[in-house]
Amino acid sequence: MRDQLRSWFPELEWIGDEGLRQKVLEVWEEAIRLGGWQAEELPKLPFTLLIPDTKVNLLDHTRAVTQIAVASAEVLKQTLGLASLDKDSLVAGALLHDVGKLLEFRRGKVGFEKSPSGQLLRHPFSGMGLAMKHGLPDAVVHIIATHAKEGDGGYRSPEAVIVHHADFMCFESLRR
């Protein structure tokens, strides 16, 4: 499964810390296992259930959010001098921001639907739990936990703000 994940997410190589990279892979592996998914199903899994018949899958959405987040961070560094951004946390958080959807969604009779777990816990919570279980740094857990509406009104680190907006850029652009 690791080789498959590496091929789906070449952005993993943007994480300089090998230990963090391995933990990101572990979280994806466990989410796949706990969600009861087969590798061949993941390219078919939509990134959202809120856009009927979306053609964008979770893997491509995750890559787009990661790429947008990294590009945005680079612009912020170069133009505004925001040099304190933690690129490893940013990339890891972007790659894991929606990993909880593997627990939130399930195969339905026709297409995909919310799972019983997903009825109770949205993906920021299940993703955060998996990340904590695998010992990811608090900075990464924070990005996962606050990337969606659950983070509104509270503190978001600069890295979490970037991932939040990258995620909503993708969602809102496709929702129209």
N, C-alpha and C positions, 0 to 999 in steps of 0.2 A: 504493500500500500504506500510506503514512503516514496518509492520511485514514481508512482502515479501522482501523488500529491506534489512532488517536486516538478513534474511535467506540467501539472495544472497551474502551479504557482511559481513561475521562475523568479518572481519578486522576493521569494524567500532568501535568495542570495544577497539581497540588499541589507539583510540583517548581519551586521558584523560579528556579533557575539554568537558563536556556534552553539553554546548552551541554550540561549534564548531561541535560536532557530529550531533546535531539537524539541523544545517544549511546545512551540507553535505546532509542529508536526504531531506531537503526542495529543494535543487537544483536538486537532482535526480527526486523528485516528479514532479517538474515543467517541467523539460526536457521531462519526459514521457508524461505529459499532452500536452505540446506545440507541441511535435512531433506527437501527435495523436496515440500513441502506447497503446496497451493492454498488461497487465502483461504477458500473455501467449506468446506474440510475442518476448519478450526480450531474452529468452534463444536461440532463433533462429537467432537473429540479429548478423551478422558477425562483427568482430572487425575492419575489413578493407574491402574495395572494390578492393584493389590493388592486392590481392592474390585470383585468381579465385577459387571458390569452397572451400574456407577455412572451416575447421571444427571447428575452434576456434571462439567462440562467444564473444561478447563485455563484458559480465559479467565475463567469465573466464579470458579473457585478462586483465581486470581491476584488478582482484584478483592477477594474476601472477605478474603484474607490482608492485602492492602494496607490495606483499611479497618479491619480489626481492629488491625493494627499501629499505625496513626495514632491511633485512638481510645485504645488502651492507652497510647501515649506521652503523650497529652494528660492522661490520668488520673494517670500517674506524675509528670508535671510539676506538676499542680495539687495533688495530695495528698501527694507525697513530696518535692517540690522538685527533682526531677531535671531541671533546666533546661538541662543541657549536651547534650541529645540533638540530633543533627543530622537535622532533618526531611528535607532533600533526600536524604541518604544512605539514610535509613530508607525513604522512598517508592521511590527507585530500586532499592534492594535487594529490597524486597518485590515490585515489579513484575517483577524479573528472577530471583527466587529459583528458579523452575522453568523458565526459558527453555531450559535444556539438555534438557528432555524432548522438545523438537522434534527433537533428535538421538538421544535415547535410545529413542524410540518410532518405529514405522513402521506402515503399513497392512499387515495380515495378510490371509490368505485369508478369515478371518472375524473382523472387528473389528480390534483393534490389538494389537501385540506388541512385544517388545524388538527393536530393530534390532541388526545386528552390532556397531555402535559402542556401543550401549547394553549389550551383553553385556560389554564391556570397561571402559566408563567410565560411571559413573552421572552423572545430570544435574548434581550440584553441580560436578563436574570440567569437564564440557563447557561449562556455563554460565559458570563462572569463566574458562575459556579465552577464550570469546567476549568477555566483559567486558574482560579484559586487552587483547585484540587491539584493541578499540575505545577504549582509553585511559580507561576508567572509573576513578575514584579507588579507591585501595586499600581504603578504608572500605566501598565498595559491593561490590567483589570479595570482601572478607572475609565479608560477609553472605551472598552467594551460596554461597561455599565451605563455610560452617559451619552453614547453616540446617537440614541433615538430620543423620543419624547420623554422618556423616563429621566433624562438628564436636564430637561428644561427647568429653569428657575434655580438651579443649584450651581455649584462651582464646576467648571470644566477647565482642565489644564489647556495650555495652548495647543498641545498635540491632540487633545480630545475635541477642541473646537474645530481644528482642521479636518479630522476624520468625520465629525458630525456634518460639516458643510459639504464635504466631498460626497458623503452618502446621500444627502438630500439633493445635491446637484444632479446626481444620477437618477434618483427616484422621481423628482419633480419634472425633469426633462422628458422622461418617458411617460409620465402620467397624463400629459396633455393630449 
